[in-house]
Amino acid sequence: MARNDYQRQLEALREDVLEMSALVCQRLRKALVALETKDDELAEAIIAGDDEINDLYLEIERQCIDLLALQQPVAGDLRFIASSFKISTDLERIGDLAVNLGEYTLQAERDRYGDVDVGYIGERTVHMVEQAMEAYETDDTASTRDIAATDDEIDTLCANASEVVVRSLIDVETPAGNAVDDDTLLEGVRRMLLTIRDLERVGDHAVNIAARTLYMVDNDDELIY
């Protein structure tokens, strides 16, 4: 009976991590919508909802501590518990990045960088997180390296987008070299560069999740960095 209870606790841990990931991805998608449509009400809801994600994270942490302290797991179970906790940490940080996007929405005017498709980059990163969590759910190690490879594409997209933003700063200068409306311009550039950086970090967290899944299942630390 004790062994059955232990297995149920492990299954509950996985289910809770998956529940947390579903909520985080939902919030991230809504944050992208808020940013694209300048929906301040939606942005404020995303910011206010961060406590729910934090509470889930703390509950998962408690479960992991209890399993480690009371069950003294070894081998595969130990890797599963440790990886689940690390994955929940990445999910909590993705939730924080969604909050950042909500805050940028409240601060920003309408998008002035038409050549930067934040929505496309953002959707690609959300999909990476969902793929990584599916690998965690099904112990699918084959897809973990694909996720890491996709991150190289995200890095390129973000680098190109950042270049567009920086070039726009140069292009608005007058022939005499006097920048137009310096404070407003620089604030807009700063905010857009932070948005791009945060989306790139979402991709990095997706790779972390994939790396922990590979380690959890195959005891392979190739992708951990």
C-alpha positions as CSV (number, residue, x, y, z in Angstrom):
1,M,0.0,0.0,0.0
2,A,2.8,2.4,0.9
3,R,4.4,1.8,-2.5
4,N,1.1,2.5,-4.3
5,D,0.7,5.7,-2.4
6,Y,4.3,6.7,-3.4
7,Q,3.5,6.1,-7.1
8,R,0.3,8.2,-6.7
9,Q,2.4,11.1,-5.3
10,L,4.8,10.9,-8.2
11,E,1.9,10.9,-10.7
12,A,0.3,13.9,-8.8
13,L,3.6,15.8,-9.1
14,R,3.7,15.3,-12.8
15,E,0.1,16.4,-13.2
16,D,0.6,19.5,-11.2
17,V,3.7,20.5,-13.2
18,L,1.6,20.0,-16.4
19,E,-1.2,22.1,-14.9
20,M,1.2,24.8,-14.1
21,S,2.6,24.7,-17.7
22,A,-0.9,25.0,-19.2
23,L,-1.6,28.1,-17.1
24,V,1.7,29.7,-17.9
25,C,1.3,29.1,-21.7
26,Q,-2.2,30.5,-21.5
27,R,-1.0,33.6,-19.7
28,L,1.9,34.1,-22.1
29,R,-0.4,33.9,-25.2
30,K,-2.8,36.4,-23.6
31,A,0.2,38.7,-22.8
32,L,1.1,38.6,-26.5
33,V,-2.4,39.5,-27.5
34,A,-2.5,42.4,-24.9
35,L,0.8,43.7,-26.3
36,E,-0.4,43.5,-29.9
37,T,-3.8,45.1,-29.3
38,K,-2.7,47.5,-26.6
39,D,-5.3,45.9,-24.3
40,D,-4.6,47.5,-20.9
41,E,-7.3,45.6,-19.1
42,L,-6.0,42.2,-20.3
43,A,-2.5,43.3,-19.4
44,E,-3.5,44.2,-15.8
45,A,-5.3,40.8,-15.4
46,I,-2.1,39.0,-16.5
47,I,0.0,41.0,-13.9
48,A,-2.6,40.4,-11.2
49,G,-2.7,36.6,-12.0
50,D,1.0,36.1,-11.3
51,D,0.2,35.2,-7.7
52,E,-1.7,32.1,-8.9
53,I,1.4,30.8,-10.8
54,N,3.6,31.5,-7.8
55,D,1.2,29.6,-5.5
56,L,1.4,26.6,-7.9
57,Y,5.2,26.8,-7.9
58,L,5.3,26.8,-4.1
59,E,3.0,23.8,-3.9
60,I,5.1,21.8,-6.4
61,E,8.2,22.8,-4.3
62,R,6.4,21.4,-1.2
63,Q,5.6,18.2,-2.9
64,C,9.2,17.7,-4.1
65,I,10.6,18.4,-0.6
66,D,8.1,15.9,0.9
67,L,9.0,13.2,-1.6
68,L,12.7,13.7,-1.0
69,A,12.5,13.8,2.7
70,L,9.9,11.1,3.4
71,Q,10.5,8.6,0.5
72,Q,14.2,8.9,-0.1
73,P,13.9,8.2,-3.8
74,V,16.9,6.8,-5.8
75,A,17.9,6.5,-9.5
76,G,15.1,7.3,-11.9
77,D,12.6,8.6,-9.3
78,L,15.2,10.9,-7.9
79,R,15.9,12.4,-11.3
80,F,12.2,12.7,-12.0
81,I,11.6,14.7,-8.8
82,A,14.6,16.9,-9.2
83,S,13.8,17.6,-12.8
84,S,10.2,18.3,-12.0
85,F,11.3,20.9,-9.5
86,K,13.7,22.5,-12.0
87,I,11.1,22.5,-14.7
88,S,8.6,24.2,-12.4
89,T,11.2,26.9,-11.7
90,D,11.6,27.5,-15.4
91,L,7.8,27.7,-15.7
92,E,7.6,30.3,-12.9
93,R,10.2,32.4,-14.6
94,I,8.2,32.2,-17.9
95,G,5.2,33.4,-15.9
96,D,7.3,36.4,-14.8
97,L,8.2,37.1,-18.4
98,A,4.5,37.2,-19.3
99,V,4.1,39.8,-16.5
100,N,6.9,41.8,-18.1
101,L,5.0,41.8,-21.4
102,G,1.9,43.0,-19.5
103,E,3.8,45.8,-18.0
104,Y,5.3,46.8,-21.4
105,T,1.7,46.9,-22.7
106,L,0.7,49.4,-20.0
107,Q,3.7,51.6,-20.8
108,A,3.7,51.5,-24.6
109,E,2.1,53.5,-27.2
110,R,0.9,51.8,-30.3
111,D,3.5,49.7,-32.0
112,R,5.8,51.8,-34.1
113,Y,8.0,48.9,-35.3
114,G,5.8,47.4,-38.1
115,D,8.7,45.3,-39.4
116,V,9.1,43.5,-36.1
117,D,6.6,40.6,-35.8
118,V,6.6,40.2,-32.0
119,G,3.5,38.0,-32.3
120,Y,5.2,35.5,-34.5
121,I,8.3,35.3,-32.4
122,G,6.2,35.0,-29.3
123,E,4.0,32.2,-30.7
124,R,7.1,30.2,-31.8
125,T,8.4,30.4,-28.2
126,V,5.1,29.4,-26.6
127,H,5.0,26.4,-29.0
128,M,8.5,25.5,-27.9
129,V,7.4,25.4,-24.3
130,E,4.4,23.3,-25.2
131,Q,6.6,20.9,-27.1
132,A,9.0,20.6,-24.2
133,M,6.2,20.0,-21.7
134,E,4.7,17.3,-24.0
135,A,8.1,15.6,-24.0
136,Y,8.1,15.8,-20.2
137,E,4.6,14.3,-20.0
138,T,5.4,11.4,-22.4
139,D,9.1,10.8,-21.6
140,D,9.8,11.6,-25.2
141,T,13.6,12.2,-25.4
142,A,13.7,12.2,-29.2
143,S,12.1,15.7,-29.4
144,T,14.3,17.3,-26.8
145,R,17.2,17.9,-29.2
146,D,14.7,19.3,-31.8
147,I,13.6,21.8,-29.3
148,A,17.2,22.9,-28.7
149,A,17.7,23.2,-32.4
150,T,14.6,25.4,-32.7
151,D,16.1,27.8,-30.2
152,D,18.9,28.6,-32.6
153,E,16.1,29.8,-35.0
154,I,14.5,31.9,-32.3
155,D,17.9,33.5,-31.5
156,T,18.3,34.5,-35.1
157,L,14.8,35.9,-35.3
158,C,15.4,37.9,-32.1
159,A,18.8,39.2,-33.3
160,N,17.3,40.3,-36.6
161,A,14.4,42.0,-34.8
162,S,16.8,43.8,-32.5
163,E,18.8,45.1,-35.5
164,V,15.6,46.5,-37.0
165,V,14.8,48.4,-33.8
166,V,18.4,49.8,-33.5
167,R,18.4,50.8,-37.1
168,S,15.2,52.7,-36.6
169,L,16.9,54.7,-34.0
170,I,19.5,55.8,-36.6
171,D,17.0,56.4,-39.3
172,V,14.9,59.0,-37.3
173,E,17.9,61.4,-36.9
174,T,17.8,64.5,-39.0
175,P,20.6,65.3,-41.4
176,A,22.0,67.8,-38.8
177,G,22.3,64.9,-36.4
178,N,19.6,66.0,-34.0
179,A,17.4,63.2,-32.7
180,V,13.6,63.7,-32.8
181,D,11.9,63.6,-29.5
182,D,14.8,61.8,-27.8
183,D,13.1,60.7,-24.5
184,T,10.0,59.2,-26.2
185,L,12.1,57.5,-28.9
186,L,14.7,56.0,-26.6
187,E,12.0,54.7,-24.2
188,G,10.2,53.0,-27.1
189,V,13.5,51.5,-28.3
190,R,14.3,50.3,-24.8
191,R,10.9,48.7,-24.4
192,M,10.9,46.9,-27.7
193,L,14.4,45.6,-27.1
194,L,13.3,44.3,-23.7
195,T,10.3,42.6,-25.3
196,I,12.5,40.8,-27.8
197,R,15.0,39.8,-25.1
198,D,12.2,38.4,-22.9
199,L,10.8,36.3,-25.7
200,E,14.3,35.0,-26.4
201,R,14.4,34.0,-22.7
202,V,11.2,32.1,-23.0
203,G,12.9,30.0,-25.7
204,D,15.8,29.5,-23.4
205,H,13.5,28.2,-20.6
206,A,11.9,25.8,-23.1
207,V,15.4,24.4,-23.8
208,N,16.0,24.1,-20.1
209,I,12.8,22.1,-19.8
210,A,13.8,19.8,-22.7
211,A,17.2,19.4,-21.1
212,R,15.8,18.3,-17.8
213,T,13.5,15.8,-19.5
214,L,16.4,14.3,-21.4
215,Y,18.3,14.0,-18.1
216,M,15.3,12.7,-16.2
217,V,14.6,9.9,-18.7
218,D,18.0,8.9,-20.0
219,N,20.4,10.3,-17.3
220,D,21.9,12.3,-20.2
221,D,23.1,15.9,-19.3
222,E,24.0,16.8,-22.9
223,L,21.6,19.8,-23.1
224,I,22.0,21.1,-19.6
225,Y,24.0,24.3,-19.5
